[in-house]
């Protein structure tokens, strides 16, 4: 399996995120991607290639123009007003407030974001466009006939919506790739999200569309970030009714319950009869993840890969979360080797 | 003029708020109220008395029960999960997310809050109930015949809505007092908010009511916190249509433009023919305020007091913001002495 990777991911190196009432070093750090890349090389998964450049157009297929423009200039605007220190928003919309874009950068950040854990830095724009290009390069390779490709994206993407960022995510790499499959001829595409956190951005982007099926297995929103989406009764709307499937799972979920949910998600994916498959590949379901509460073990990720392979679809793996840094390589690559062995 | 004051305000002594991408010492600090109290004594404004205790009932007249219960137990829930360090939320609702109350404290805080600058601490519940009692005690004295009373509330309140906190505010003292006027016989009540920031909470609480008129002069939401409310076209709805008046003013506004807006707000208040008046008294319109951008001078506050006095209404002054700590006493008390001299 080919891996697509860009060194530019390192340009997103935030100092701190707000958690537990404190600013602590970002869990989403450059080392994550480096360890996955090293593991890819170690097991000899296949070639590691750099991304091509696709420009703005594919981003604008799923993100609103004002959001893309905001991300492009946010750091400069912030720096002009606040100096050379990572940008975090300070307030958001209370119920009944109006989503009207303010003029100042603090207001704009409140408008476009939903947490205080996703710093915009000097290198953010280059890192996030590179990450999207990694996904798009992988997609193009699959569209041209590869059975499967690994897009080693960083920063991750699945929390980012049509016009909001958060959860370490800015551009929704998986959604951008799914849309690119549609635009390169696939009639129907499925996105399966196995990250520990609900893929709220992907759901938001495709919620009313019948051509993209989205399934997510994740920590129950009553217990877990991002808290305000990811319930079972969210099944899509309009043309998208029936094309959204959430599997909220409680703290402490181990392989047995996870497998049951995964099998159901895969069965639903199969029934949708997609022409291509995008996997939002997070491995923060691992039992030692520092911010998550599932109990999966490293061999379980081989199983996940085998089950995905059984769908026999052109498949793009897009890297998302996973914060047990030392094991992230083993677990992520286990999914890929499980897939290849199947 | 009698001043009502509680030492319990000191129990709200947050360590830090998120601003400029950093956690910095809270601008909203105990010293603020102490300096105002010292100035009240220095000029011999009148007696300083402690608050009576009014219990939950008057809080529940403007705040939702689940919000009051949340504030009562939030610190204990936080401490159980995160330890003995100030509680700040980490994420909020993105567009399209569902306002469904999560089980865990981090999720609950995201549900009920709109910024990362309003820490919940061990002493918050006692401080905010004391602050509400200060406002209610002042209101009761006015209802019994005092021409005017100064409720030296801290923490402030005007950003707090029916079920959300933020902007250093938890209970909306001014709204609680305005409702108490209604409940003690006033047919119509006006709230005039001269704090630098929009009184978004007060607006939200009374927006569809015809019995409470709300006017606010404040930094323009395109430029200033809380950014997402406070525009001129917000005039009330339903029975409250025409009972809300916003005066968004641009950075650099000095006395001349401020006076024009204030005269208009006072004229509108007069036309409403209220039986009682509540003033949300912030003095962060001062030229040296560290987080605000108006250019009022200390003598201008005497003028504000005189203009309010000309309404010849039973009047409750409720302390809100003001972060130029050394001058907060002079400026706040200037409003009160201006009122008394008129």
Contacts between the chains, C-beta under 8 A, distances in Angstrom:
chain1	res1	chain2	res2	distance
A	17	B	90	8.0
A	18	B	18	6.3
A	18	B	23	7.9
A	18	B	88	6.3
A	18	B	90	5.3
A	18	B	116	6.0
A	19	B	90	5.7
A	20	B	82	4.9
A	20	B	83	7.8
A	20	B	85	7.1
A	21	B	78	7.8
A	21	B	82	6.5
A	21	B	85	5.1
A	21	B	86	5.1
A	21	B	87	5.4
A	21	B	88	4.5
A	21	B	119	7.1
A	22	B	23	7.3
A	22	B	85	6.7
A	23	B	18	7.9
A	23	B	22	7.3
A	23	B	23	5.3
A	78	B	21	7.8
A	82	B	20	4.8
A	82	B	21	6.4
A	83	B	20	7.8
A	85	B	20	7.1
A	85	B	21	5.1
A	85	B	22	6.7
A	86	B	21	5.1
A	87	B	21	5.4
A	88	B	18	6.3
A	88	B	21	4.5
A	88	B	116	7.8
A	89	B	116	7.9
A	90	B	17	8.0
A	90	B	18	5.3
A	90	B	19	5.7
A	90	B	115	5.9
A	90	B	116	5.9
A	90	B	117	5.8
A	90	B	225	7.5
A	91	B	114	5.7
A	91	B	115	3.6
A	91	B	116	7.3
A	91	B	117	7.0
A	91	B	166	6.5
A	91	B	167	7.6
A	91	B	225	6.2
A	91	B	226	5.8
A	91	B	227	6.8
A	92	B	92	4.1
A	92	B	93	7.6
A	92	B	114	5.3
A	92	B	115	7.0
A	93	B	92	7.6
A	93	B	93	7.5
A	93	B	114	6.7
A	93	B	228	4.9
A	94	B	114	3.9
A	94	B	161	6.0
A	94	B	164	4.6
A	94	B	166	6.5
A	94	B	200	6.9
A	94	B	204	7.4
A	94	B	226	7.5
A	94	B	228	7.5
A	94	B	229	7.9
A	95	B	99	6.7
A	95	B	161	7.1
A	95	B	163	7.2
A	95	B	164	6.3
A	95	B	204	7.6
A	96	B	161	7.2
A	96	B	204	5.1
A	96	B	207	7.5
A	96	B	229	7.5
A	97	B	114	7.6
A	97	B	200	7.0
A	97	B	226	7.4
A	97	B	228	3.7
A	97	B	229	4.9
A	98	B	228	5.5
A	98	B	229	6.1
A	98	B	231	7.3
A	99	B	95	6.7
A	99	B	228	6.8
A	100	B	221	7.5
A	100	B	228	6.7
A	100	B	231	7.3
A	102	B	221	6.5
A	102	B	222	5.0
A	102	B	223	7.1
A	102	B	227	4.7
A	102	B	228	7.7
A	103	B	222	4.4
A	103	B	223	5.9
A	104	B	222	7.4
A	104	B	223	5.4
A	104	B	224	7.8
A	104	B	227	8.0
A	106	B	225	7.4
A	106	B	227	7.5
A	107	B	221	7.7
A	107	B	222	7.2
A	107	B	223	7.6
A	107	B	224	7.9
A	107	B	225	7.9
A	107	B	227	3.9
A	107	B	228	7.9
A	110	B	227	5.7
A	110	B	228	7.2
A	111	B	227	7.4
A	111	B	228	7.6
A	114	B	91	5.7
A	114	B	92	5.3
A	114	B	93	6.7
A	114	B	94	3.9
A	114	B	97	7.5
A	115	B	90	5.8
A	115	B	91	3.6
A	115	B	92	6.9
A	116	B	18	6.0
A	116	B	88	7.8
A	116	B	89	7.9
A	116	B	90	5.9
A	116	B	91	7.3
A	116	B	116	4.6
A	117	B	90	5.8
A	117	B	91	7.1
A	119	B	21	7.1
A	161	B	94	6.0
A	161	B	95	7.0
A	161	B	96	7.2
A	163	B	95	7.2
A	164	B	94	4.6
A	164	B	95	6.2
A	166	B	91	6.5
A	166	B	94	6.5
A	167	B	91	7.6
A	200	B	94	6.8
A	200	B	97	6.9
A	204	B	94	7.4
A	204	B	95	7.6
A	204	B	96	5.1
A	207	B	96	7.5
A	221	B	100	7.5
A	221	B	102	6.5
A	221	B	107	7.7
A	222	B	102	5.0
A	222	B	103	4.4
A	222	B	104	7.4
A	222	B	107	7.3
A	223	B	102	7.1
A	223	B	103	5.9
A	223	B	104	5.4
A	223	B	107	7.6
A	224	B	104	7.8
A	224	B	107	7.9
A	225	B	90	7.5
A	225	B	91	6.2
A	225	B	106	7.4
A	225	B	107	7.9
A	226	B	91	5.8
A	226	B	94	7.4
A	226	B	97	7.4
A	227	B	91	6.8
A	227	B	102	4.6
A	227	B	104	7.9
A	227	B	106	7.5
A	227	B	107	3.9
A	227	B	110	5.8
A	227	B	111	7.4
A	228	B	93	4.9
A	228	B	94	7.5
A	228	B	97	3.7
A	228	B	98	5.5
A	228	B	99	6.8
A	228	B	100	6.7
A	228	B	102	7.7
A	228	B	107	7.8
A	228	B	110	7.3
A	228	B	111	7.6
A	229	B	94	7.9
A	229	B	96	7.5
A	229	B	97	4.9
A	229	B	98	6.1
A	231	B	98	7.3
A	231	B	100	7.3
